[in-house]
Amino acid sequence: MNRPSADAGDMRWGWICPLCKTDASVTRDLDSETFRWECDDDHCEAIGFGFSSRRRARLALREYRERYENIYR
Ligand SMILES: [Zn+2]
């Protein structure tokens, strides 16, 4: 399979809010030195925090979305 942009695409899919599909931002919490993801939509309360790396935050975001989709399928 020829997927030259697989990595770039891989970085993208993880950053979408599981609830409203808006972009989600991953930021570093300087106080606790952990990472958090947070929905960019002010009206959406989706958030996750306490991750030791950006990668873990991204994986957690994906798991959150998969759980959500399973519940409402
Ligand atoms: Zn959202």
N, CA, C, O and the ligand as a Tripos MOL2 file, in Angstrom:
@<TRIPOS>MOLECULE
protein
  293   291    74     0     0
PROTEIN
NO_CHARGES

@<TRIPOS>ATOM
      1 N           0.8340   -1.1970    0.0000 N.3       1 MET1
      2 CA          0.0000    0.0000    0.0000 C.3       1 MET1
      3 C           0.8760    1.2580    0.0000 C.2       1 MET1
      4 O           1.8500    1.3510    0.7480 O.2       1 MET1
      5 N           0.5250    2.1830   -0.8190 N.am      2 ASN2
      6 CA          1.3110    3.4120   -0.9180 C.3       2 ASN2
      7 C           0.5950    4.5580   -0.2190 C.2       2 ASN2
      8 O          -0.3490    5.1420   -0.7520 O.2       2 ASN2
      9 N           1.0560    4.8620    0.9710 N.am      3 ARG3
     10 CA          0.3990    5.9320    1.7300 C.3       3 ARG3
     11 C           1.4370    6.9200    2.2330 C.2       3 ARG3
     12 O           1.7760    6.9320    3.4160 O.2       3 ARG3
     13 N           1.9350    7.7430    1.3290 N.am      4 PRO4
     14 CA          3.0170    8.6820    1.7030 C.3       4 PRO4
     15 C           2.6080    9.6750    2.7790 C.2       4 PRO4
     16 O           3.4610   10.1610    3.5220 O.2       4 PRO4
     17 N           1.3500    9.9790    2.8760 N.am      5 SER5
     18 CA          0.9180   10.9880    3.8510 C.3       5 SER5
     19 C           0.2380   10.3460    5.0660 C.2       5 SER5
     20 O          -0.5060   11.0070    5.7910 O.2       5 SER5
     21 N           0.4960    9.0710    5.2760 N.am      6 ALA6
     22 CA         -0.1710    8.3580    6.3640 C.3       6 ALA6
     23 C           0.1230    9.0120    7.7140 C.2       6 ALA6
     24 O          -0.7630    9.1380    8.5600 O.2       6 ALA6
     25 N           1.3530    9.4190    7.9000 N.am      7 ASP7
     26 CA          1.7130   10.0080    9.1870 C.3       7 ASP7
     27 C           0.9860   11.3250    9.4280 C.2       7 ASP7
     28 O           0.4630   11.5670   10.5160 O.2       7 ASP7
     29 N           0.9580   12.1600    8.4210 N.am      8 ALA8
     30 CA          0.2730   13.4450    8.5560 C.3       8 ALA8
     31 C          -1.2050   13.2160    8.8250 C.2       8 ALA8
     32 O          -1.8000   13.8800    9.6740 O.2       8 ALA8
     33 N          -1.7900   12.2800    8.1030 N.am      9 GLY9
     34 CA         -3.2030   11.9930    8.3090 C.3       9 GLY9
     35 C          -3.4370   11.4340    9.7000 C.2       9 GLY9
     36 O          -4.4430   11.7240   10.3480 O.2       9 GLY9
     37 N          -2.4990   10.6380   10.1340 N.am     10 ASP10
     38 CA         -2.6090   10.0310   11.4410 C.3      10 ASP10
     39 C          -2.6070   11.0980   12.5270 C.2      10 ASP10
     40 O          -3.2910   10.9660   13.5420 O.2      10 ASP10
     41 N          -1.8470   12.1360   12.3090 N.am     11 MET11
     42 CA         -1.8000   13.2120   13.2910 C.3      11 MET11
     43 C          -3.0970   14.0060   13.2950 C.2      11 MET11
     44 O          -3.4330   14.6480   14.2900 O.2      11 MET11
     45 N          -3.8120   13.9660   12.2050 N.am     12 ARG12
     46 CA         -5.0200   14.7860   12.1130 C.3      12 ARG12
     47 C          -6.2310   14.1520   12.7690 C.2      12 ARG12
     48 O          -6.9690   14.8090   13.5030 O.2      12 ARG12
     49 N          -6.4290   12.8750   12.5020 N.am     13 TRP13
     50 CA         -7.6880   12.3020   12.9570 C.3      13 TRP13
     51 C          -7.8450   12.3340   14.4680 C.2      13 TRP13
     52 O          -8.9620   12.3270   14.9840 O.2      13 TRP13
     53 N          -6.7210   12.3710   15.1720 N.am     14 GLY14
     54 CA         -6.8160   12.3070   16.6230 C.3      14 GLY14
     55 C          -7.2680   13.5970   17.2710 C.2      14 GLY14
     56 O          -7.6280   13.6160   18.4480 O.2      14 GLY14
     57 N          -7.2500   14.6700   16.5110 N.am     15 TRP15
     58 CA         -7.4840   15.9680   17.1330 C.3      15 TRP15
     59 C          -8.8870   16.4890   16.9160 C.2      15 TRP15
     60 O          -9.1010   17.7010   16.8800 O.2      15 TRP15
     61 N          -9.8290   15.6040   16.7720 N.am     16 ILE16
     62 CA        -11.2130   16.0220   16.5560 C.3      16 ILE16
     63 C         -12.0380   15.6620   17.7850 C.2      16 ILE16
     64 O         -11.9460   14.5510   18.3080 O.2      16 ILE16
     65 N         -12.8270   16.5940   18.2280 N.am     17 CYS17
     66 CA        -13.6680   16.3550   19.3990 C.3      17 CYS17
     67 C         -14.5880   15.1650   19.1580 C.2      17 CYS17
     68 O         -15.2500   15.1000   18.1220 O.2      17 CYS17
     69 N         -14.6400   14.2290   20.0900 N.am     18 PRO18
     70 CA        -15.4880   13.0480   19.9260 C.3      18 PRO18
     71 C         -16.9730   13.3720   19.9690 C.2      18 PRO18
     72 O         -17.7860   12.5790   19.4930 O.2      18 PRO18
     73 N         -17.3350   14.4850   20.5110 N.am     19 LEU19
     74 CA        -18.7500   14.8130   20.6710 C.3      19 LEU19
     75 C         -19.3000   15.6430   19.5280 C.2      19 LEU19
     76 O         -20.4000   15.3760   19.0440 O.2      19 LEU19
     77 N         -18.5570   16.6410   19.0880 N.am     20 CYS20
     78 CA        -19.1200   17.5680   18.1040 C.3      20 CYS20
     79 C         -18.2900   17.6740   16.8320 C.2      20 CYS20
     80 O         -18.6480   18.4180   15.9190 O.2      20 CYS20
     81 N         -17.1820   16.9320   16.7640 N.am     21 LYS21
     82 CA        -16.3560   16.8920   15.5480 C.3      21 LYS21
     83 C         -15.6330   18.2070   15.2740 C.2      21 LYS21
     84 O         -15.0680   18.3920   14.1970 O.2      21 LYS21
     85 N         -15.6500   19.1120   16.2340 N.am     22 THR22
     86 CA        -14.8500   20.3170   16.1080 C.3      22 THR22
     87 C         -13.3940   19.9520   16.4010 C.2      22 THR22
     88 O         -13.1150   18.9450   17.0520 O.2      22 THR22
     89 N         -12.4880   20.7670   15.9230 N.am     23 ASP23
     90 CA        -11.0910   20.5130   16.2460 C.3      23 ASP23
     91 C         -10.8720   20.5990   17.7450 C.2      23 ASP23
     92 O         -11.4570   21.4430   18.4240 O.2      23 ASP23
     93 N         -10.0360   19.7280   18.2450 N.am     24 ALA24
     94 CA         -9.6810   19.7650   19.6640 C.3      24 ALA24
     95 C          -8.2000   20.1190   19.7770 C.2      24 ALA24
     96 O          -7.3790   19.6670   18.9780 O.2      24 ALA24
     97 N          -7.8810   20.9110   20.7530 N.am     25 SER25
     98 CA         -6.5020   21.3290   20.9520 C.3      25 SER25
     99 C          -5.8500   20.4990   22.0440 C.2      25 SER25
    100 O          -6.4740   20.1750   23.0550 O.2      25 SER25
    101 N          -4.6050   20.1660   21.8310 N.am     26 VAL26
    102 CA         -3.8420   19.5100   22.8880 C.3      26 VAL26
    103 C          -2.8210   20.5150   23.3990 C.2      26 VAL26
    104 O          -2.0200   21.0530   22.6350 O.2      26 VAL26
    105 N          -2.8640   20.7540   24.6760 N.am     27 THR27
    106 CA         -1.9620   21.7300   25.2700 C.3      27 THR27
    107 C          -1.2600   21.1270   26.4760 C.2      27 THR27
    108 O          -1.6750   20.0980   27.0110 O.2      27 THR27
    109 N          -0.1960   21.7850   26.8880 N.am     28 ARG28
    110 CA          0.5350   21.3130   28.0370 C.3      28 ARG28
    111 C           0.1260   22.1120   29.2600 C.2      28 ARG28
    112 O           0.1010   23.3420   29.2440 O.2      28 ARG28
    113 N          -0.1900   21.3870   30.3120 N.am     29 ASP29
    114 CA         -0.5290   22.0470   31.5600 C.3      29 ASP29
    115 C           0.7530   22.2610   32.3560 C.2      29 ASP29
    116 O           1.3390   21.3110   32.8750 O.2      29 ASP29
    117 N           1.1720   23.4950   32.4460 N.am     30 LEU30
    118 CA          2.4750   23.7850   33.0490 C.3      30 LEU30
    119 C           2.5020   23.4750   34.5390 C.2      30 LEU30
    120 O           3.5470   23.1090   35.0750 O.2      30 LEU30
    121 N           1.3760   23.6170   35.2060 N.am     31 ASP31
    122 CA          1.3460   23.3790   36.6550 C.3      31 ASP31
    123 C           1.6450   21.9200   37.0010 C.2      31 ASP31
    124 O           2.4140   21.6310   37.9180 O.2      31 ASP31
    125 N           1.0300   21.0160   36.2590 N.am     32 SER32
    126 CA          1.1880   19.6010   36.5840 C.3      32 SER32
    127 C           2.1040   18.8820   35.5970 C.2      32 SER32
    128 O           2.3990   17.6980   35.7550 O.2      32 SER32
    129 N           2.5580   19.6300   34.5590 N.am     33 GLU33
    130 CA          3.4340   19.0430   33.5400 C.3      33 GLU33
    131 C           2.8020   17.8370   32.8650 C.2      33 GLU33
    132 O           3.4700   16.8500   32.5580 O.2      33 GLU33
    133 N           1.5100   17.9410   32.6460 N.am     34 THR34
    134 CA          0.8160   16.9090   31.8850 C.3      34 THR34
    135 C           0.1680   17.5600   30.6710 C.2      34 THR34
    136 O           0.1280   18.7840   30.5440 O.2      34 THR34
    137 N          -0.3340   16.7170   29.7920 N.am     35 PHE35
    138 CA         -0.9940   17.2290   28.5950 C.3      35 PHE35
    139 C          -2.4970   17.0450   28.7100 C.2      35 PHE35
    140 O          -2.9870   16.1400   29.3850 O.2      35 PHE35
    141 N          -3.2030   17.9200   28.0390 N.am     36 ARG36
    142 CA         -4.6620   17.8150   28.0420 C.3      36 ARG36
    143 C          -5.1840   18.0900   26.6410 C.2      36 ARG36
    144 O          -4.5670   18.8200   25.8650 O.2      36 ARG36
    145 N          -6.3100   17.5060   26.3370 N.am     37 TRP37
    146 CA         -6.9860   17.8590   25.0900 C.3      37 TRP37
    147 C          -8.2850   18.5300   25.4650 C.2      37 TRP37
    148 O          -8.9150   18.1890   26.4660 O.2      37 TRP37
    149 N          -8.6710   19.4770   24.6590 N.am     38 GLU38
    150 CA         -9.8640   20.2540   24.9760 C.3      38 GLU38
    151 C         -10.5390   20.6910   23.6900 C.2      38 GLU38
    152 O          -9.8830   21.1350   22.7480 O.2      38 GLU38
    153 N         -11.8520   20.5610   23.6620 N.am     39 CYS39
    154 CA        -12.6020   20.9480   22.4780 C.3      39 CYS39
    155 C         -12.5110   22.4590   22.2630 C.2      39 CYS39
    156 O         -12.5790   23.2340   23.2170 O.2      39 CYS39
    157 N         -12.3580   22.8710   21.0080 N.am     40 ASP40
    158 CA        -12.2450   24.2980   20.7020 C.3      40 ASP40
    159 C         -13.5820   25.0270   20.7280 C.2      40 ASP40
    160 O         -13.6320   26.2570   20.7380 O.2      40 ASP40
    161 N         -14.6580   24.2590   20.7370 N.am     41 ASP41
    162 CA        -15.9800   24.8720   20.7700 C.3      41 ASP41
    163 C         -16.3480   25.2270   22.2120 C.2      41 ASP41
    164 O         -16.4080   24.3570   23.0810 O.2      41 ASP41
    165 N         -16.5890   26.4970   22.4480 N.am     42 ASP42
    166 CA        -16.8820   26.9510   23.8110 C.3      42 ASP42
    167 C         -18.1430   26.3160   24.3880 C.2      42 ASP42
    168 O         -18.3110   26.2500   25.6060 O.2      42 ASP42
    169 N         -19.0180   25.8570   23.5180 N.am     43 HIS43
    170 CA        -20.2840   25.3040   23.9950 C.3      43 HIS43
    171 C         -20.1850   23.8040   24.2750 C.2      43 HIS43
    172 O         -21.1500   23.1800   24.7160 O.2      43 HIS43
    173 N         -19.0370   23.2510   24.0190 N.am     44 CYS44
    174 CA        -18.8500   21.8120   24.2100 C.3      44 CYS44
    175 C         -17.9540   21.5860   25.4270 C.2      44 CYS44
    176 O         -16.9550   22.2820   25.6120 O.2      44 CYS44
    177 N         -18.3160   20.6250   26.2380 N.am     45 GLU45
    178 CA        -17.5760   20.4190   27.4790 C.3      45 GLU45
    179 C         -16.6000   19.2520   27.4190 C.2      45 GLU45
    180 O         -16.0530   18.8380   28.4410 O.2      45 GLU45
    181 N         -16.3900   18.7340   26.2450 N.am     46 ALA46
    182 CA        -15.4870   17.5830   26.1210 C.3      46 ALA46
    183 C         -14.0630   17.9860   26.4920 C.2      46 ALA46
    184 O         -13.5340   18.9730   25.9820 O.2      46 ALA46
    185 N         -13.4620   17.2260   27.3670 N.am     47 ILE47
    186 CA        -12.0990   17.5170   27.7890 C.3      47 ILE47
    187 C         -11.4750   16.2650   28.3980 C.2      47 ILE47
    188 O         -12.1630   15.4150   28.9630 O.2      47 ILE47
    189 N         -10.1780   16.1780   28.2700 N.am     48 GLY48
    190 CA         -9.4490   15.0840   28.9130 C.3      48 GLY48
    191 C          -8.1180   15.6400   29.3800 C.2      48 GLY48
    192 O          -7.5310   16.4780   28.6950 O.2      48 GLY48
    193 N          -7.6330   15.2020   30.5130 N.am     49 PHE49
    194 CA         -6.3850   15.7740   31.0050 C.3      49 PHE49
    195 C          -5.6140   14.7860   31.8640 C.2      49 PHE49
    196 O          -6.1290   13.7370   32.2480 O.2      49 PHE49
    197 N          -4.3810   15.1370   32.1560 N.am     50 GLY50
    198 CA         -3.5500   14.2940   33.0040 C.3      50 GLY50
    199 C          -2.7020   13.2990   32.2130 C.2      50 GLY50
    200 O          -2.2470   12.3000   32.7700 O.2      50 GLY50
    201 N          -2.4850   13.5570   30.9310 N.am     51 PHE51
    202 CA         -1.7190   12.6250   30.1090 C.3      51 PHE51
    203 C          -0.2340   12.9740   30.1350 C.2      51 PHE51
    204 O           0.1450   14.1440   30.1960 O.2      51 PHE51
    205 N           0.5810   11.9540   30.0880 N.am     52 SER52
    206 CA          2.0180   12.1650   30.2410 C.3      52 SER52
    207 C           2.6860   12.6130   28.9520 C.2      52 SER52
    208 O           3.8490   13.0150   28.9700 O.2      52 SER52
    209 N           1.9780   12.5510   27.8390 N.am     53 SER53
    210 CA          2.5680   12.9770   26.5740 C.3      53 SER53
    211 C           1.4650   13.3570   25.5950 C.2      53 SER53
    212 O           0.2950   13.0320   25.7970 O.2      53 SER53
    213 N           1.8560   14.0490   24.5330 N.am     54 ARG54
    214 CA          0.8740   14.3890   23.5020 C.3      54 ARG54
    215 C           0.2980   13.1300   22.8770 C.2      54 ARG54
    216 O          -0.8890   13.0520   22.5640 O.2      54 ARG54
    217 N           1.1660   12.1550   22.7070 N.am     55 ARG55
    218 CA          0.7280   10.9030   22.0930 C.3      55 ARG55
    219 C          -0.3580   10.2390   22.9360 C.2      55 ARG55
    220 O          -1.3590    9.7550   22.4080 O.2      55 ARG55
    221 N          -0.1490   10.2240   24.2420 N.am     56 ARG56
    222 CA         -1.1550    9.6010   25.1170 C.3      56 ARG56
    223 C          -2.4640   10.3930   25.0880 C.2      56 ARG56
    224 O          -3.5510    9.8170   25.1270 O.2      56 ARG56
    225 N          -2.3480   11.6800   25.0200 N.am     57 ALA57
    226 CA         -3.5580   12.5030   24.9450 C.3      57 ALA57
    227 C          -4.3220   12.1820   23.6670 C.2      57 ALA57
    228 O          -5.5510   12.1080   23.6620 O.2      57 ALA57
    229 N          -3.5760   11.9930   22.5890 N.am     58 ARG58
    230 CA         -4.2030   11.6970   21.3060 C.3      58 ARG58
    231 C          -4.8690   10.3280   21.3370 C.2      58 ARG58
    232 O          -5.9830   10.1600   20.8430 O.2      58 ARG58
    233 N          -4.1850    9.3560   21.9170 N.am     59 LEU59
    234 CA         -4.7610    8.0160   22.0100 C.3      59 LEU59
    235 C          -6.0150    8.0210   22.8720 C.2      59 LEU59
    236 O          -7.0000    7.3540   22.5560 O.2      59 LEU59
    237 N          -5.9700    8.7720   23.9540 N.am     60 ALA60
    238 CA         -7.1210    8.8520   24.8470 C.3      60 ALA60
    239 C          -8.2980    9.5020   24.1330 C.2      60 ALA60
    240 O          -9.4520    9.1200   24.3230 O.2      60 ALA60
    241 N          -7.9810   10.4790   23.3180 N.am     61 LEU61
    242 CA         -9.0270   11.1650   22.5560 C.3      61 LEU61
    243 C          -9.6920   10.1920   21.5930 C.2      61 LEU61
    244 O         -10.9100   10.2160   21.4140 O.2      61 LEU61
    245 N          -8.8880    9.3430   20.9780 N.am     62 ARG62
    246 CA         -9.4560    8.3560   20.0640 C.3      62 ARG62
    247 C         -10.3200    7.3600   20.8240 C.2      62 ARG62
    248 O         -11.4110    7.0100   20.3760 O.2      62 ARG62
    249 N          -9.8280    6.9000   21.9860 N.am     63 GLU63
    250 CA        -10.5960    5.9350   22.7700 C.3      63 GLU63
    251 C         -11.9220    6.5430   23.2280 C.2      63 GLU63
    252 O         -12.9630    5.8860   23.2210 O.2      63 GLU63
    253 N         -11.8580    7.7800   23.6130 N.am     64 TYR64
    254 CA        -13.0620    8.4890   24.0420 C.3      64 TYR64
    255 C         -14.0840    8.4650   22.9070 C.2      64 TYR64
    256 O         -15.2630    8.1870   23.1270 O.2      64 TYR64
    257 N         -13.6260    8.7560   21.7100 N.am     65 ARG65
    258 CA        -14.5360    8.8040   20.5740 C.3      65 ARG65
    259 C         -15.1020    7.4230   20.2710 C.2      65 ARG65
    260 O         -16.2830    7.2830   19.9540 O.2      65 ARG65
    261 N         -14.2510    6.4030   20.3710 N.am     66 GLU66
    262 CA        -14.7200    5.0470   20.0900 C.3      66 GLU66
    263 C         -15.7520    4.6000   21.1200 C.2      66 GLU66
    264 O         -16.7450    3.9580   20.7770 O.2      66 GLU66
    265 N         -15.5110    4.9430   22.3810 N.am     67 ARG67
    266 CA        -16.4870    4.5980   23.4110 C.3      67 ARG67
    267 C         -17.8070    5.3000   23.1470 C.2      67 ARG67
    268 O         -18.8790    4.7050   23.2470 O.2      67 ARG67
    269 N         -17.7070    6.5510   22.8160 N.am     68 TYR68
    270 CA        -18.9040    7.3490   22.5550 C.3      68 TYR68
    271 C         -19.7070    6.7730   21.4030 C.2      68 TYR68
    272 O         -20.9310    6.6590   21.4810 O.2      68 TYR68
    273 N         -19.0120    6.4100   20.3350 N.am     69 GLU69
    274 CA        -19.6960    5.8710   19.1750 C.3      69 GLU69
    275 C         -20.3180    4.5120   19.4690 C.2      69 GLU69
    276 O         -21.3720    4.1760   18.9290 O.2      69 GLU69
    277 N         -19.6730    3.7430   20.3160 N.am     70 ASN70
    278 CA        -20.2190    2.4380   20.6790 C.3      70 ASN70
    279 C         -21.5080    2.5790   21.4690 C.2      70 ASN70
    280 O         -22.4510    1.8090   21.2830 O.2      70 ASN70
    281 N         -21.5400    3.5650   22.3490 N.am     71 ILE71
    282 CA        -22.6970    3.7670   23.2020 C.3      71 ILE71
    283 C         -23.9180    4.1820   22.3740 C.2      71 ILE71
    284 O         -25.0390    3.7460   22.6360 O.2      71 ILE71
    285 N         -23.6830    5.0150   21.3890 N.am     72 TYR72
    286 CA        -24.8140    5.5660   20.6540 C.3      72 TYR72
    287 C         -25.0560    4.9050   19.2920 C.2      72 TYR72
    288 O         -25.7700    5.4340   18.4390 O.2      72 TYR72
    289 N         -24.4480    3.7520   19.1220 N.am     73 ARG73
    290 CA        -24.6520    3.0720   17.8460 C.3      73 ARG73
    291 C         -26.0310    2.4150   17.8110 C.2      73 ARG73
    292 O         -26.3910    1.7900   16.8140 O.2      73 ARG73
    293 ZN        -16.6570   19.3080   21.1410 Zn       74 ZN74
@<TRIPOS>BOND
     1     1     2 1
     2     2     3 1
     3     3     4 2
     4     3     5 am
     5     5     6 1
     6     6     7 1
     7     7     8 2
     8     7     9 am
     9     9    10 1
    10    10    11 1
    11    11    12 2
    12    11    13 am
    13    13    14 1
    14    14    15 1
    15    15    16 2
    16    15    17 am
    17    17    18 1
    18    18    19 1
    19    19    20 2
    20    19    21 am
    21    21    22 1
    22    22    23 1
    23    23    24 2
    24    23    25 am
    25    25    26 1
    26    26    27 1
    27    27    28 2
    28    27    29 am
    29    29    30 1
    30    30    31 1
    31    31    32 2
    32    31    33 am
    33    33    34 1
    34    34    35 1
    35    35    36 2
    36    35    37 am
    37    37    38 1
    38    38    39 1
    39    39    40 2
    40    39    41 am
    41    41    42 1
    42    42    43 1
    43    43    44 2
    44    43    45 am
    45    45    46 1
    46    46    47 1
    47    47    48 2
    48    47    49 am
    49    49    50 1
    50    50    51 1
    51    51    52 2
    52    51    53 am
    53    53    54 1
    54    54    55 1
    55    55    56 2
    56    55    57 am
    57    57    58 1
    58    58    59 1
    59    59    60 2
    60    59    61 am
    61    61    62 1
    62    62    63 1
    63    63    64 2
    64    63    65 am
    65    65    66 1
    66    66    67 1
    67    67    68 2
    68    67    69 am
    69    69    70 1
    70    70    71 1
    71    71    72 2
    72    71    73 am
    73    73    74 1
    74    74    75 1
    75    75    76 2
    76    75    77 am
    77    77    78 1
    78    78    79 1
    79    79    80 2
    80    79    81 am
    81    81    82 1
    82    82    83 1
    83    83    84 2
    84    83    85 am
    85    85    86 1
    86    86    87 1
    87    87    88 2
    88    87    89 am
    89    89    90 1
    90    90    91 1
    91    91    92 2
    92    91    93 am
    93    93    94 1
    94    94    95 1
    95    95    96 2
    96    95    97 am
    97    97    98 1
    98    98    99 1
    99    99   100 2
   100    99   101 am
   101   101   102 1
   102   102   103 1
   103   103   104 2
   104   103   105 am
   105   105   106 1
   106   106   107 1
   107   107   108 2
   108   107   109 am
   109   109   110 1
   110   110   111 1
   111   111   112 2
   112   111   113 am
   113   113   114 1
   114   114   115 1
   115   115   116 2
   116   115   117 am
   117   117   118 1
   118   118   119 1
   119   119   120 2
   120   119   121 am
   121   121   122 1
   122   122   123 1
   123   123   124 2
   124   123   125 am
   125   125   126 1
   126   126   127 1
   127   127   128 2
   128   127   129 am
   129   129   130 1
   130   130   131 1
   131   131   132 2
   132   131   133 am
   133   133   134 1
   134   134   135 1
   135   135   136 2
   136   135   137 am
   137   137   138 1
   138   138   139 1
   139   139   140 2
   140   139   141 am
   141   141   142 1
   142   142   143 1
   143   143   144 2
   144   143   145 am
   145   145   146 1
   146   146   147 1
   147   147   148 2
   148   147   149 am
   149   149   150 1
   150   150   151 1
   151   151   152 2
   152   151   153 am
   153   153   154 1
   154   154   155 1
   155   155   156 2
   156   155   157 am
   157   157   158 1
   158   158   159 1
   159   159   160 2
   160   159   161 am
   161   161   162 1
   162   162   163 1
   163   163   164 2
   164   163   165 am
   165   165   166 1
   166   166   167 1
   167   167   168 2
   168   167   169 am
   169   169   170 1
   170   170   171 1
   171   171   172 2
   172   171   173 am
   173   173   174 1
   174   174   175 1
   175   175   176 2
   176   175   177 am
   177   177   178 1
   178   178   179 1
   179   179   180 2
   180   179   181 am
   181   181   182 1
   182   182   183 1
   183   183   184 2
   184   183   185 am
   185   185   186 1
   186   186   187 1
   187   187   188 2
   188   187   189 am
   189   189   190 1
   190   190   191 1
   191   191   192 2
   192   191   193 am
   193   193   194 1
   194   194   195 1
   195   195   196 2
   196   195   197 am
   197   197   198 1
   198   198   199 1
   199   199   200 2
   200   199   201 am
   201   201   202 1
   202   202   203 1
   203   203   204 2
   204   203   205 am
   205   205   206 1
   206   206   207 1
   207   207   208 2
   208   207   209 am
   209   209   210 1
   210   210   211 1
   211   211   212 2
   212   211   213 am
   213   213   214 1
   214   214   215 1
   215   215   216 2
   216   215   217 am
   217   217   218 1
   218   218   219 1
   219   219   220 2
   220   219   221 am
   221   221   222 1
   222   222   223 1
   223   223   224 2
   224   223   225 am
   225   225   226 1
   226   226   227 1
   227   227   228 2
   228   227   229 am
   229   229   230 1
   230   230   231 1
   231   231   232 2
   232   231   233 am
   233   233   234 1
   234   234   235 1
   235   235   236 2
   236   235   237 am
   237   237   238 1
   238   238   239 1
   239   239   240 2
   240   239   241 am
   241   241   242 1
   242   242   243 1
   243   243   244 2
   244   243   245 am
   245   245   246 1
   246   246   247 1
   247   247   248 2
   248   247   249 am
   249   249   250 1
   250   250   251 1
   251   251   252 2
   252   251   253 am
   253   253   254 1
   254   254   255 1
   255   255   256 2
   256   255   257 am
   257   257   258 1
   258   258   259 1
   259   259   260 2
   260   259   261 am
   261   261   262 1
   262   262   263 1
   263   263   264 2
   264   263   265 am
   265   265   266 1
   266   266   267 1
   267   267   268 2
   268   267   269 am
   269   269   270 1
   270   270   271 1
   271   271   272 2
   272   271   273 am
   273   273   274 1
   274   274   275 1
   275   275   276 2
   276   275   277 am
   277   277   278 1
   278   278   279 1
   279   279   280 2
   280   279   281 am
   281   281   282 1
   282   282   283 1
   283   283   284 2
   284   283   285 am
   285   285   286 1
   286   286   287 1
   287   287   288 2
   288   287   289 am
   289   289   290 1
   290   290   291 1
   291   291   292 2
@<TRIPOS>SUBSTRUCTURE
     1 MET1         2 RESIDUE 1 A MET
     2 ASN2         6 RESIDUE 1 A ASN
     3 ARG3        10 RESIDUE 1 A ARG
     4 PRO4        14 RESIDUE 1 A PRO
     5 SER5        18 RESIDUE 1 A SER
     6 ALA6        22 RESIDUE 1 A ALA
     7 ASP7        26 RESIDUE 1 A ASP
     8 ALA8        30 RESIDUE 1 A ALA
     9 GLY9        34 RESIDUE 1 A GLY
    10 ASP10       38 RESIDUE 1 A ASP
    11 MET11       42 RESIDUE 1 A MET
    12 ARG12       46 RESIDUE 1 A ARG
    13 TRP13       50 RESIDUE 1 A TRP
    14 GLY14       54 RESIDUE 1 A GLY
    15 TRP15       58 RESIDUE 1 A TRP
    16 ILE16       62 RESIDUE 1 A ILE
    17 CYS17       66 RESIDUE 1 A CYS
    18 PRO18       70 RESIDUE 1 A PRO
    19 LEU19       74 RESIDUE 1 A LEU
    20 CYS20       78 RESIDUE 1 A CYS
    21 LYS21       82 RESIDUE 1 A LYS
    22 THR22       86 RESIDUE 1 A THR
    23 ASP23       90 RESIDUE 1 A ASP
    24 ALA24       94 RESIDUE 1 A ALA
    25 SER25       98 RESIDUE 1 A SER
    26 VAL26      102 RESIDUE 1 A VAL
    27 THR27      106 RESIDUE 1 A THR
    28 ARG28      110 RESIDUE 1 A ARG
    29 ASP29      114 RESIDUE 1 A ASP
    30 LEU30      118 RESIDUE 1 A LEU
    31 ASP31      122 RESIDUE 1 A ASP
    32 SER32      126 RESIDUE 1 A SER
    33 GLU33      130 RESIDUE 1 A GLU
    34 THR34      134 RESIDUE 1 A THR
    35 PHE35      138 RESIDUE 1 A PHE
    36 ARG36      142 RESIDUE 1 A ARG
    37 TRP37      146 RESIDUE 1 A TRP
    38 GLU38      150 RESIDUE 1 A GLU
    39 CYS39      154 RESIDUE 1 A CYS
    40 ASP40      158 RESIDUE 1 A ASP
    41 ASP41      162 RESIDUE 1 A ASP
    42 ASP42      166 RESIDUE 1 A ASP
    43 HIS43      170 RESIDUE 1 A HIS
    44 CYS44      174 RESIDUE 1 A CYS
    45 GLU45      178 RESIDUE 1 A GLU
    46 ALA46      182 RESIDUE 1 A ALA
    47 ILE47      186 RESIDUE 1 A ILE
    48 GLY48      190 RESIDUE 1 A GLY
    49 PHE49      194 RESIDUE 1 A PHE
    50 GLY50      198 RESIDUE 1 A GLY
    51 PHE51      202 RESIDUE 1 A PHE
    52 SER52      206 RESIDUE 1 A SER
    53 SER53      210 RESIDUE 1 A SER
    54 ARG54      214 RESIDUE 1 A ARG
    55 ARG55      218 RESIDUE 1 A ARG
    56 ARG56      222 RESIDUE 1 A ARG
    57 ALA57      226 RESIDUE 1 A ALA
    58 ARG58      230 RESIDUE 1 A ARG
    59 LEU59      234 RESIDUE 1 A LEU
    60 ALA60      238 RESIDUE 1 A ALA
    61 LEU61      242 RESIDUE 1 A LEU
    62 ARG62      246 RESIDUE 1 A ARG
    63 GLU63      250 RESIDUE 1 A GLU
    64 TYR64      254 RESIDUE 1 A TYR
    65 ARG65      258 RESIDUE 1 A ARG
    66 GLU66      262 RESIDUE 1 A GLU
    67 ARG67      266 RESIDUE 1 A ARG
    68 TYR68      270 RESIDUE 1 A TYR
    69 GLU69      274 RESIDUE 1 A GLU
    70 ASN70      278 RESIDUE 1 A ASN
    71 ILE71      282 RESIDUE 1 A ILE
    72 TYR72      286 RESIDUE 1 A TYR
    73 ARG73      290 RESIDUE 1 A ARG
    74 ZN74       293 GROUP 0 **** ****
